[in-house]
């Protein structure tokens, strides 16, 4: 995740958060042997935050502006009626008899 955000100044906060999450995991693992069960759920919070951050960063780095032409083509395709597979099968079986 830090590699994705290293070159982008608008995502520098995500780079810092990823670094702190990594440090938090290392610290939790080092101190985990000496903690009681009251701190057991902390690891899930850190992992969930890391997963959410990864999804957010991937969407921000791969998202490109979509042209109006793309939207128009998708609208045409959405409402175009295509024959079903069952209909094609029925026609082909009647032709072979």
Backbone as CSV, one residue per row, in Angstrom:
resi,resn,N_x,N_y,N_z,CA_x,CA_y,CA_z,C_x,C_y,C_z
1,UNK,0.830,-1.183,0.000,0.000,0.000,0.000,0.877,1.251,0.000
2,UNK,1.972,1.181,0.696,2.836,2.360,0.726,3.445,2.621,-0.639
3,UNK,3.659,1.570,-1.428,4.184,1.756,-2.781,3.182,2.478,-3.674
4,UNK,1.892,2.195,-3.460,0.860,2.847,-4.273,0.753,4.336,-3.975
5,UNK,1.045,4.732,-2.744,0.815,6.116,-2.333,2.088,6.948,-2.227
6,UNK,3.231,6.338,-2.449,4.493,7.060,-2.254,4.635,8.269,-3.172
7,UNK,4.196,8.148,-4.407,4.376,9.207,-5.408,3.209,10.187,-5.476
8,UNK,2.172,9.964,-4.709,0.973,10.801,-4.808,0.836,11.692,-3.578
9,UNK,0.988,12.994,-3.745,0.905,13.891,-2.588,-0.486,13.980,-1.979
10,UNK,-1.530,13.742,-2.784,-2.878,13.801,-2.225,-3.222,12.574,-1.381
11,UNK,-2.428,11.517,-1.485,-2.638,10.317,-0.673,-1.525,10.102,0.349
12,UNK,-0.825,11.172,0.687,0.262,11.043,1.664,-0.276,10.620,3.028
13,UNK,-1.490,11.054,3.363,-2.083,10.647,4.631,-2.265,9.127,4.682
14,UNK,-2.595,8.509,3.543,-2.764,7.057,3.497,-1.417,6.356,3.657
15,UNK,-0.377,6.960,3.103,0.967,6.412,3.288,1.356,6.434,4.762
16,UNK,1.083,7.556,5.428,1.395,7.655,6.860,0.564,6.678,7.687
17,UNK,-0.714,6.538,7.340,-1.579,5.630,8.070,-1.136,4.178,7.880
18,UNK,-0.702,3.823,6.686,-0.200,2.471,6.435,1.066,2.206,7.246
19,UNK,1.939,3.196,7.323,3.160,3.042,8.123,2.832,2.875,9.604
20,UNK,1.887,3.655,10.079,1.503,3.550,11.495,0.774,2.237,11.778
21,UNK,0.011,1.757,10.820,-0.642,0.456,10.976,0.366,-0.673,11.052
22,UNK,1.400,-0.557,10.240,2.460,-1.558,10.264,3.199,-1.524,11.599
23,UNK,3.503,-0.340,12.080,4.172,-0.211,13.377,3.269,-0.709,14.505
24,UNK,1.971,-0.463,14.385,1.023,-0.920,15.391,0.974,-2.442,15.441
25,UNK,0.987,-3.080,14.282,0.984,-4.543,14.257,2.253,-5.125,14.864
26,UNK,3.385,-4.538,14.555,4.649,-5.021,15.117,4.652,-4.840,16.635
27,UNK,4.191,-3.683,17.084,4.125,-3.445,18.522,3.154,-4.385,19.215
28,UNK,2.025,-4.653,18.573,1.046,-5.565,19.159,1.605,-6.969,19.257
29,UNK,2.317,-7.397,18.230,2.895,-8.740,18.249,3.984,-8.876,19.301
30,UNK,4.763,-7.830,19.463,5.834,-7.880,20.467,5.262,-7.884,21.876
31,UNK,4.227,-7.097,22.121,3.655,-7.004,23.457,2.538,-8.016,23.683
32,UNK,2.100,-8.679,22.638,0.978,-9.591,22.741,1.203,-10.760,23.667
33,UNK,2.424,-11.173,23.805,2.722,-12.299,24.690,2.508,-11.927,26.154
34,UNK,2.541,-10.660,26.470,2.438,-10.230,27.865,1.088,-9.597,28.200
35,UNK,0.183,-9.506,27.217,-1.116,-8.868,27.447,-2.162,-9.910,27.836
36,UNK,-3.185,-9.466,28.517,-4.295,-10.356,28.831,-5.340,-10.283,27.718
37,UNK,-6.468,-10.948,27.872,-7.487,-11.012,26.823,-8.229,-9.706,26.603
38,UNK,-8.035,-8.726,27.437,-8.695,-7.436,27.247,-8.202,-6.747,25.968
39,UNK,-6.993,-7.046,25.524,-6.423,-6.433,24.319,-6.501,-7.348,23.104
40,UNK,-7.224,-8.459,23.225,-7.285,-9.457,22.163,-7.919,-8.910,20.891
41,UNK,-8.972,-8.091,20.992,-9.707,-7.599,19.823,-9.008,-6.472,19.075
42,UNK,-7.974,-5.914,19.646,-7.271,-4.794,19.012,-6.709,-5.186,17.650
43,UNK,-6.237,-6.392,17.514,-5.632,-6.829,16.252,-6.649,-6.789,15.108
44,UNK,-7.914,-7.131,15.400,-8.943,-7.119,14.367,-9.256,-5.690,13.910
45,UNK,-9.191,-4.760,14.806,-9.423,-3.362,14.445,-8.326,-2.859,13.511
46,UNK,-7.098,-3.169,13.815,-5.976,-2.726,12.987,-6.038,-3.385,11.606
47,UNK,-6.359,-4.659,11.568,-6.448,-5.363,10.280,-7.618,-4.828,9.458
48,UNK,-8.755,-4.559,10.083,-9.905,-4.011,9.362,-9.592,-2.629,8.790
49,UNK,-8.943,-1.788,9.574,-8.559,-0.465,9.074,-7.599,-0.576,7.896
50,UNK,-6.677,-1.519,7.971,-5.725,-1.713,6.871,-6.443,-2.190,5.614
51,UNK,-7.400,-3.098,5.761,-8.131,-3.606,4.594,-8.978,-2.507,3.957
52,UNK,-9.636,-1.711,4.777,-10.451,-0.605,4.256,-9.576,0.423,3.552
53,UNK,-8.430,0.706,4.136,-7.502,1.659,3.523,-6.995,1.141,2.185
54,UNK,-6.707,-0.139,2.098,-6.221,-0.719,0.848,-7.274,-0.602,-0.254
55,UNK,-8.515,-0.908,0.058,-9.586,-0.805,-0.930,-9.748,0.652,-1.385
56,UNK,-9.712,1.578,-0.443,-9.859,2.989,-0.774,-8.718,3.464,-1.675
57,UNK,-7.498,3.112,-1.335,-6.336,3.548,-2.116,-6.372,2.936,-3.508
58,UNK,-6.752,1.672,-3.610,-6.829,1.048,-4.931,-7.870,1.732,-5.802
59,UNK,-9.001,2.103,-5.219,-10.024,2.809,-5.997,-9.536,4.185,-6.426
60,UNK,-8.815,4.874,-5.559,-8.329,6.209,-5.880,-7.234,6.176,-6.935
61,UNK,-6.404,5.155,-6.942,-5.281,5.114,-7.877,-5.668,4.540,-9.229
62,UNK,-6.701,3.694,-9.285,-7.063,3.091,-10.568,-8.250,3.761,-11.225
63,UNK,-8.943,4.626,-10.517,-10.141,5.251,-11.056,-9.755,6.333,-12.060
64,UNK,-10.282,6.183,-13.250,-10.040,7.173,-14.288,-11.375,7.822,-14.640
65,UNK,-11.356,9.058,-15.047,-12.611,9.695,-15.430,-13.242,8.962,-16.611
66,UNK,-14.515,8.705,-16.518,-15.229,7.976,-17.561,-15.892,8.990,-18.482
67,UNK,-15.718,8.772,-19.770,-16.264,9.719,-20.735,-17.769,9.541,-20.883
68,UNK,-18.418,10.566,-21.371,-19.862,10.526,-21.601,-20.201,9.498,-22.674
69,UNK,-19.302,9.321,-23.620,-19.514,8.362,-24.703,-19.624,6.937,-24.144
70,UNK,-18.819,6.625,-23.139,-18.875,5.313,-22.495,-20.240,5.092,-21.848
71,UNK,-20.740,6.107,-21.134,-22.047,5.992,-20.486,-23.163,5.794,-21.515
72,UNK,-23.093,6.512,-22.635,-24.116,6.377,-23.659,-24.113,4.972,-24.254
73,UNK,-22.922,4.425,-24.502,-22.830,3.074,-25.043,-23.364,2.044,-24.058
74,UNK,-23.101,2.230,-22.768,-23.584,1.290,-21.760,-25.104,1.347,-21.654
75,UNK,-25.701,2.521,-21.785,-27.157,2.638,-21.742,-27.784,1.902,-22.923
76,UNK,-27.179,2.017,-24.101,-27.711,1.318,-25.267,-27.624,-0.187,-25.081
77,UNK,-26.520,-0.669,-24.539,-26.337,-2.104,-24.339,-27.281,-2.634,-23.274
78,UNK,-27.569,-1.843,-22.278,-28.412,-2.298,-21.181,-29.820,-2.621,-21.660
79,UNK,-30.339,-1.830,-22.592,-31.715,-1.994,-23.018,-31.850,-2.750,-24.335
80,UNK,-30.775,-3.290,-24.837,-30.829,-4.087,-26.055,-31.295,-5.486,-25.683
81,UNK,-32.228,-6.000,-26.414,-32.779,-7.320,-26.124,-31.969,-8.376,-26.861
82,UNK,-31.504,-9.379,-26.116,-30.739,-10.479,-26.695,-31.544,-11.757,-26.557
83,UNK,-31.519,-12.621,-27.569,-32.246,-13.882,-27.431,-31.605,-14.744,-26.351
84,UNK,-32.422,-15.476,-25.652,-31.910,-16.302,-24.563,-31.219,-17.535,-25.123
85,UNK,-30.425,-18.157,-24.304,-29.736,-19.382,-24.706,-30.757,-20.491,-24.934
86,UNK,-31.779,-20.559,-24.080,-32.811,-21.592,-24.231,-33.530,-21.446,-25.568
87,UNK,-33.776,-20.212,-25.986,-34.419,-19.986,-27.273,-33.572,-20.469,-28.429
88,UNK,-32.282,-20.262,-28.352,-31.383,-20.738,-29.404,-31.332,-22.257,-29.427
89,UNK,-31.347,-22.862,-28.261,-31.319,-24.319,-28.196,-32.589,-24.921,-28.810
90,UNK,-33.720,-24.295,-28.501,-34.980,-24.795,-29.036,-34.996,-24.701,-30.553
91,UNK,-34.485,-23.622,-31.106,-34.459,-23.461,-32.559,-33.517,-24.480,-33.198
92,UNK,-32.355,-24.704,-32.585,-31.378,-25.620,-33.177,-31.874,-27.068,-33.091
93,UNK,-32.599,-27.434,-32.027,-33.101,-28.810,-31.923,-34.244,-29.056,-32.920
94,UNK,-35.058,-28.046,-33.197,-36.135,-28.214,-34.159,-35.589,-28.299,-35.572
95,UNK,-34.461,-27.661,-35.853,-33.861,-27.718,-37.171,-33.205,-29.073,-37.429
96,UNK,-32.670,-29.682,-36.385,-31.965,-30.950,-36.563,-32.915,-32.121,-36.719
97,UNK,-34.214,-31.975,-36.355,-35.181,-33.087,-36.458,-35.671,-33.267,-37.855
